[in-house]
Structures are given as structure tokens and as C-alpha cells.
């Protein structure tokens, strides 16, 4: 996550429990050096850069301009990376590991990258007395921490929701959003029976072979009652419950519930499909809400859709926890300014602006109950519930290997090249090897 902008989600998440966290963090060889922040000169001030992924909402530069106007001697330069989370991560690593690189100061990290960047000392530990986290979502703070130390600060949280065409469901006599996959499929059949709606597709998500696929399959497995790992840290991806979810994914592509084109979709193509009126249901992050409600003619569904919790096999499903944190790169020349910018950028005032202008999921608990925001964005209670029940990604240093294995196996199923049983038996073996290593 992942959403195309770095403050989502992400983007994305492997819905495994804290057991893998314990496994990944159990060896002292991956523990960062203690007292890592003691050598940082927090009095060093001056110009800095802020680095994140593509800003589709055109929100960041106006915020940076506001900071720069108030801090003419500590100006921030916004560096915008690719829309791809995988490419963003690689750019950040390249900057941290290439000799002579020093142009990244404050960097936006997907929550799943915290462990890797902390363990490899790509970022500074943040002193907790200078970065108080009271009032922030506990899950967001946990996602910014590693070995009980703070290595980033919660900027945006994320939980997936089911976007649905309320107008079409109403016309078809469906009075409530579906809570199960079967209910969703039945609602689609009724919509397709409406005059002029025979060609509309049912359900979409992010099924291209990238980090977003990890997020989607994790949600599907968990929403079927399965799990990637049990409470002892053992992979369970080929359990009977998990395979029910994977089988649903295979069957949904096979019978057209999910259009074949969705195998190429990341966040933006899937948003565009729903926004253009080609889908009844869409699994998506909250960033898309404001874009799809735009009244400038860019959205054919503005005022016609609503959101609900994700559906599951027998009841409401489980979202993957997404989100992004702001960290100070080891290459930062002016950490004092970097610290102050992070605290300003994650303040209540700025987070409220981000919700209002880009429907970003805040990390401050109180904003989910803000009367003005809930009136403007009635989805906030649904989003808060999604985040509260979401499954988080593991704090695994070799997370990139884990997610690649999941993507490889899942895409074989999506493409119809392997059965769920064969693909996820192989994934079970691979995850066993990765966790033991």
C-alpha cells in the first residue's frame, strides 16, 4: 500500500497475526543498536526534503507551501516518487545504501517497512519524549515501532471498505449492503437484470501481481475464517478454512463475478473502473472516496455510491491494516527541522485537512468522532470499524521475500494456472522455510 499514494495503506497488508512478529523479532541479530537516537543532533536545523509516493490528490505541495511560508529558513522540498509501492521502497533503500546519497530527509514508510528500515538502520530512532503518541490509534503506533522503540510517527492509517452502487441496489430491491460473498453475488445478479445493466461487472479489487495482491488475498483468507499463521507462528495457508477463501477467489474469476481484467488492476485502475460505472462493488481504500465523489464530471458515480464493511464467507469480512508513517532518514542533514516538520504534518489540524481534502484515514482517534468530519464524510464510522478489526502485517525484516511468495502463489490461482490446493501447499512450504530462516 497498496494505494498509489504513500499515505494510504497499503496499501496493502499480509493478514497474519503477531506470531510472525514474534518470530521475526526473536533473534537479536535483527535488533537495531540501542540508544540509536542519542547521537542525533536535534538542534541542527535548515532546509530538508520530504519524500513520498505519488500524490494523486495534489494535497502535499499546498501543505508544504504552508510550512515554507512560516519557516523561510527551514524550507521543505517535496520529492514525489512512483505510484508503485514496490518502486517507492526500492528508491528509499537505494538512497540509504548508495554512497554519497543524502537528499532524503523525512521519508514516508508503509507500515510494513518499519522493521526492515529500523533493523538495517536506514532511519533514526525517535525519542518518545519528543514524539508523544497519546491519542493516536494503537495499531498505528504499533506499526511505527520495532522492538518497542519508535522509528517513525503515525501519519495515516488505513482499512479497506466495500464501495457499492447504492442507487443500483435500491433499483434492484436490495435494501442493505451484502455481508457475505453469496449475498454480494446475488445482489449482482439482480442489478444485472435491470434494464441497461446487463454488461456491468460485479466485483473488483487489486489482483495484479504486486503488494496489493498480498493485501487482497490476506483479506480473503481471513474473511473465510482462515489465517496465514496460527498463534504459535506456524503458517496455516493451506488449512481447510484458508483454502475456502482461495477457492472463492478462483471461482469468482472463473464465473465472471470478478472480471478477467481485474487480474491487471492496481488501486487506480480499479478505482477508475468503479468510477466509470463499470462495477457494482469494489474493495478499495478510503483515499478513493473523495475522488469518486468529485462533482467536476470526472466521476460517473458521484452521489450514487456508499460504503460498508467488506463481506466474508459467512458474515462481515476482515480488512488488512494499512497505513504510512513518517521517519527521519539516516541521511538527514537537519534532524531538528525534520522532527518539527513531522510533528506539524501529523498534527490534528493537518490531519483534519487531509481528511477533508483527500479522505485520508487519520491516526488520531478523536477525528473519527469529529461531528464536522462525520457530516462531510459519513463513511468515517465504517472506516474506524474496519481499522479496529483489521489484521496487521508482520514486522518481519525479510518481509519482501514473504510477500513475493504470497504474490507468486496467489497469481497462479488468479491466472488459473494452479489449483488453490497445489498453489497454497507450495506457499505453505515456502513460508515454513522463510520463517525458520
C-alpha positions in Angstrom: 0.0 0.0 0.0 -1.2 -0.5 -1.9 -2.8 2.7 -2.7 -0.9 4.7 -5.2 -0.1 7.4 -2.6 2.1 6.7 0.3 -0.3 7.8 3.0 -2.8 5.1 2.5 -2.5 1.8 3.0 -1.3 -0.2 1.8 -1.6 -0.3 0.7 -1.6 -3.5 1.5 -1.0 -5.9 4.1 -0.4 -9.5 4.9 -3.2 -10.6 7.3 -1.1 -12.5 9.7 -1.1 -12.2 13.4 1.5 -11.1 15.9 3.0 -14.6 16.0 5.1 -13.8 12.9 6.1 -10.6 14.6 7.5 -12.5 17.5 9.2 -14.9 15.1 10.8 -12.2 13.0 11.9 -10.2 16.1 13.0 -13.1 18.2 16.7 -13.1 17.1 18.9 -10.4 18.5 20.8 -10.3 15.2 17.9 -8.2 13.7 17.7 -5.9 16.7 18.9 -2.3 16.0 21.5 -0.8 18.2 20.3 0.5 21.5 20.4 4.2 22.0 20.3 4.9 18.3 18.9 8.4 18.7 21.5 9.5 21.3 23.9 10.7 18.6 21.4 12.8 16.7 21.9 16.5 16.9 18.3 17.6 17.3 19.4 21.3 17.3 20.6 21.0 13.7 18.2 23.0 11.6 17.8 24.1 8.0 16.3 23.0 4.6 15.0 19.5 4.3 13.3 17.2 1.8 10.1 15.2 2.2 9.8 12.1 0.2 6.7 10.0 -0.6 4.9 8.2 -3.4 2.7 9.8 -6.0 0.3 12.4 -4.6 -2.9 11.8 -6.7 -4.9 14.2 -4.6 -2.5 17.1 -5.1 -2.5 17.7 -1.4 1.1 17.7 -0.3 2.6 20.7 -2.1 0.0 23.1 -0.7 0.8 21.8 2.8 4.5 22.1 2.1 3.9 25.7 0.9 2.1 26.5 4.1 5.1 25.2 6.1 7.6 27.1 3.9 5.8 30.3 4.3 6.0 30.1 8.1 9.6 28.7 8.1 11.6 30.6 5.4 14.9 29.3 6.8 13.8 25.7 7.0 12.1 25.1 3.7 10.9 21.7 2.7 11.3 20.4 -0.8 8.7 17.8 -1.8 10.2 14.8 -3.7 7.5 12.7 -5.3 8.2 9.0 -6.1 6.4 6.4 -8.2 2.8 5.3 -7.7 4.1 1.8 -7.2 4.8 0.8 -3.5 7.5 -1.6 -4.6 9.3 1.1 -6.6 9.0 3.5 -3.7 10.6 1.1 -1.3 13.5 0.4 -3.7 14.2 4.1 -4.2 14.3 4.6 -0.4 16.6 1.7 0.0 18.8 2.9 -2.8 19.1 6.3 -1.1 20.0 4.7 2.2 22.6 2.3 0.8 24.3 4.3 -2.0 27.4 6.0 -1.0 27.1 9.8 -1.2 23.3 9.8 -1.2 22.0 12.4 1.2 19.0 14.0 -0.5 16.3 12.3 1.5 15.4 13.6 5.0 11.8 12.9 6.0 10.5 9.7 4.3 7.1 8.1 4.2 7.2 4.4 5.0 4.5 1.9 4.5 3.9 0.4 8.0 5.2 -3.0 6.8 8.6 -1.5 6.1 9.3 -0.2 9.6 11.0 -3.4 10.8 13.3 -3.6 7.8 14.3 0.1 7.9 14.8 0.0 11.6 16.8 -3.2 11.7 19.0 -2.1 8.9 19.5 1.3 10.5 18.2 3.3 7.5 16.2 5.6 9.8 16.8 7.2 13.2 15.1 6.0 16.3 12.7 8.7 17.5 12.9 9.8 21.2 9.5 9.1 22.7 9.7 12.2 24.9 9.9 14.4 21.8 7.3 12.3 19.9 4.3 11.7 22.2 1.8 9.2 20.9 -1.1 9.7 23.3 -4.4 9.8 21.5 -3.1 8.1 18.3 -4.5 4.8 17.1 -2.8 2.0 19.0 -2.5 -0.1 15.8 -0.8 2.9 14.0 1.7 3.4 16.8 2.5 -0.3 16.9 3.1 -0.1 13.1 5.6 2.7 13.7 7.5 0.7 16.3 10.1 -2.0 16.3 11.5 -3.8 19.4 9.2 -1.5 21.5 11.1 1.6 20.1 9.6 4.3 17.9 11.3 4.5 14.5 8.6 6.5 12.7 5.5 8.5 13.5 1.9 7.6 12.6 0.9 9.7 9.6 -2.1 7.9 8.1 -3.9 4.7 8.9 -5.9 2.6 6.6 -8.6 0.0 6.3 -10.3 -1.4 3.2 -14.1 -0.9 2.7 -16.7 -2.2 0.2 -17.7 0.6 -2.1 -21.1 -0.2 -3.7 -23.6 1.3 -6.1 -26.4 2.1 -3.7 -28.6 3.5 -6.5 -28.5 0.3 -8.4 -29.0 -1.9 -5.4 -32.1 0.2 -4.5 -33.4 -0.1 -8.0 -32.9 -3.9 -7.8 -34.8 -4.1 -4.5 -31.7 -4.7 -2.4 -32.0 -2.7 0.8 -28.7 -3.5 2.6 -25.1 -3.9 1.6 -24.2 -7.6 1.4 -22.5 -9.1 4.4 -21.4 -12.3 2.7 -19.9 -13.2 -0.7 -23.1 -15.1 -1.6 -25.2 -12.1 -0.8 -22.9 -10.0 -2.9 -23.2 -12.3 -5.9 -27.0 -12.5 -5.5 -27.2 -8.7 -5.4 -25.1 -8.5 -8.6 -27.5 -10.8 -10.4 -30.4 -8.6 -9.5 -28.6 -5.5 -10.7 -27.5 -7.1 -14.0 -31.2 -8.0 -14.6 -32.1 -4.3 -14.6 -32.7 -2.6 -18.0 -29.4 -1.5 -19.5 -27.2 -3.1 -16.8 -26.5 -6.4 -18.4 -22.9 -5.7 -19.1 -21.9 -4.3 -15.7 -19.3 -6.3 -13.8 -19.9 -7.5 -10.2 -16.8 -7.1 -8.0 -13.3 -5.7 -8.3 -10.2 -5.5 -6.2 -6.5 -5.2 -6.7 -5.3 -8.5 -8.3 -2.2 -7.5 -10.2 1.0 -9.3 -9.1 2.2 -6.7 -6.6 1.8 -5.8 -2.9 -1.9 -5.1 -3.4 -2.4 -8.7 -4.2 -1.0 -9.7 -0.9 -3.5 -7.4 0.8 -6.4 -8.8 -1.1 -5.7 -12.5 -0.6 -4.9 -11.9 3.0 -8.4 -10.3 3.4 -10.0 -13.2 1.5 -8.3 -15.9 3.6 -9.1 -14.1 6.9 -12.7 -13.4 5.8 -13.2 -17.1 5.2 -12.2 -17.9 8.7 -8.6 -18.9 7.9 -5.3 -17.3 8.8 -1.8 -17.1 7.4 -0.3 -18.0 10.8 -1.6 -19.5 13.9 -1.0 -18.1 17.4 2.3 -20.1 17.6 3.7 -18.6 14.4 3.2 -21.7 12.2 1.9 -21.0 8.7 -1.6 -22.2 8.0 -2.2 -21.0 4.5 -3.3 -24.5 3.2 -5.7 -25.1 6.1 -9.3 -26.1 5.1 -10.6 -22.6 6.1 -7.9 -20.7 4.2 -8.5 -22.8 1.1 -12.2 -22.0 1.1 -11.2 -18.3 0.7 -8.7 -19.1 -2.1 -11.3 -21.3 -3.8 -13.8 -18.4 -3.7 -11.2 -16.2 -5.5 -10.6 -18.9 -8.2 -14.3 -19.5 -8.7 -15.1 -15.8 -8.9 -12.6 -15.3 -11.7 -13.9 -18.4 -13.4 -17.6 -17.5 -13.3 -17.1 -13.8 -14.1 -18.0 -12.4 -10.6 -14.6 -10.8 -10.8 -13.8 -9.7 -14.4 -10.7 -11.1 -16.0 -9.4 -7.5 -16.4 -9.1 -7.3 -12.7 -6.0 -9.5 -12.8 -4.2 -6.5 -14.1 -5.7 -4.0 -11.7 -3.8 -2.0 -9.0 -5.6 0.7 -7.0 -6.0 3.3 -9.6 -7.3 1.1 -12.5 -9.8 -0.5 -10.1 -10.9 2.9 -8.9 -11.4 4.1 -12.4 -13.5 1.1 -13.3 -15.9 1.7 -10.4 -15.8 5.5 -11.0 -16.7 4.9 -14.7 -19.8 2.9 -13.7 -18.4 -0.5 -14.7 -18.6 -2.2 -11.3 -21.3 -2.8 -8.7 -18.9 -3.5 -5.9 -15.3 -2.5 -5.3 -12.8 -3.3 -2.5 -10.8 -0.1 -2.0 -9.0 2.2 0.4 -10.6 5.4 1.7 -8.5 7.7 -0.4 -10.8 6.9 -3.4 -13.9 8.3 -1.7 -13.2 12.0 -2.4 -12.1 11.3 -5.9 -15.2 9.3 -6.7 -17.5 11.9 -5.2 -15.9 14.7 -7.3 -18.6 16.9 -8.8 -16.4 18.1 -11.7 -17.7 15.5 -14.2 -14.7 13.1 -13.7 -16.9 10.6 -11.8 -20.0 8.9 -13.1 -20.9 7.6 -9.7 -20.7 10.8 -7.6 -23.6 10.8 -5.2 -24.6 7.2 -6.2 -22.5 5.0 -4.0 -22.0 4.2 -0.4 -19.5 2.2 1.7 -19.8 -0.8 4.0 -17.6 -3.4 5.7 -16.0 -6.0 3.5 -18.1 -9.1 3.1 -16.9 -12.6 4.1 -17.8 -16.2 3.7 -20.4 -16.3 6.5 -20.5 -12.7 7.7 -18.6 -9.4 7.6 -15.1 -9.8 6.4 -11.7 -8.7 7.8 -9.7 -5.8 6.3 -5.9 -5.7 6.1 -4.4 -2.9 8.2 -2.7 -0.3 6.0 -1.1 3.0 6.7 2.0 5.1 6.5 4.5 6.6 8.9 7.0 9.4 8.7 10.6 8.6 9.5 13.8 10.5 9.6 16.4 9.0 7.2 19.9 8.4 8.4 21.0 10.7 5.6 19.1 13.7 7.1 21.3 16.8 7.5 18.9 18.8 9.7 17.1 16.4 12.0 15.8 19.2 14.2 13.8 20.6 11.3 12.8 17.1 10.3 11.4 16.4 13.8 9.4 19.6 13.8 8.0 19.1 10.3 6.8 15.6 11.2 5.1 16.8 14.4 3.4 19.7 12.4 2.5 17.4 9.5 0.8 14.8 11.8 -0.9 17.4 14.0 -4.7 17.4 14.5 -5.1 20.5 12.3 -3.2 19.0 9.3 -4.8 15.6 9.7 -8.2 17.2 9.5 -7.2 19.0 6.3 -6.1 15.7 4.9 -9.4 14.0 5.6 -11.4 17.0 4.2 -9.4 17.3 1.0 -8.2 13.8 0.3 -10.3 11.4 2.5 -7.1 10.2 4.2 -7.6 7.9 7.2 -6.4 9.8 10.3 -4.3 8.3 13.0 -5.8 10.5 15.8 -8.7 8.7 17.4 -10.7 11.9 18.1 -11.1 12.7 14.4 -13.3 9.7 13.8 -15.8 11.3 16.2 -15.4 14.8 14.9 -19.0 16.0 14.1 -18.0 18.2 11.2 -15.9 15.4 9.6 -18.6 12.7 10.0 -21.2 15.0 8.5 -18.9 15.6 5.5 -17.6 12.0 5.3 -20.3 9.6 6.7 -18.0 6.7 5.9 -15.7 7.5 8.9 -17.5 5.2 11.4 -17.3 2.3 8.9 -13.6 3.1 8.3 -12.9 3.2 12.1 -14.6 -0.2 12.5 -12.6 -1.6 9.5 -9.3 -0.4 11.1 -10.3 -1.6 14.6 -10.8 -5.2 13.4 -8.1 -5.2 10.7 -5.3 -7.8 10.7 -1.9 -6.2 10.7 1.2 -7.0 8.7 4.2 -8.7 10.3 7.2 -6.8 11.5 9.4 -9.1 9.5 12.8 -7.9 8.3 12.6 -10.3 5.3 9.0 -9.2 4.6 9.8 -8.7 0.9 10.5 -12.4 0.5 7.3 -13.3 2.4 5.1 -11.1 0.2 6.7 -12.2 -3.0 6.0 -15.8 -2.1 2.4 -14.9 -1.4 2.0 -13.0 -4.7 3.6 -15.8 -6.7 1.2 -18.4 -5.4 -1.9 -16.3 -5.5 -1.3 -15.1 -9.0 -1.1 -18.7 -10.2 -4.6 -19.2 -8.9 -5.8 -15.9 -10.3 -4.5 -16.9 -13.8 -6.0 -20.4 -13.5 -2.5 -22.0 -13.8 -2.8 -23.9 -10.5 -5.5 -25.1 -8.2 -5.8 -23.5 -4.8 -4.6 -26.7 -3.1 -1.4 -27.0 -5.2 -0.5 -23.3 -5.1 -1.0 -23.0 -1.3 0.6 -26.2 -0.4 3.6 -24.8 -2.1 3.2 -21.5 -0.3 3.0 -23.3 3.0 6.4 -24.9 2.3 7.9 -21.6 1.3 6.6 -19.8 4.3 7.9 -22.6 6.6 11.3 -22.1 5.1 11.2 -18.3 5.4 10.1 -18.2 9.0 12.7 -20.9 10.0 15.4 -18.8 8.4 
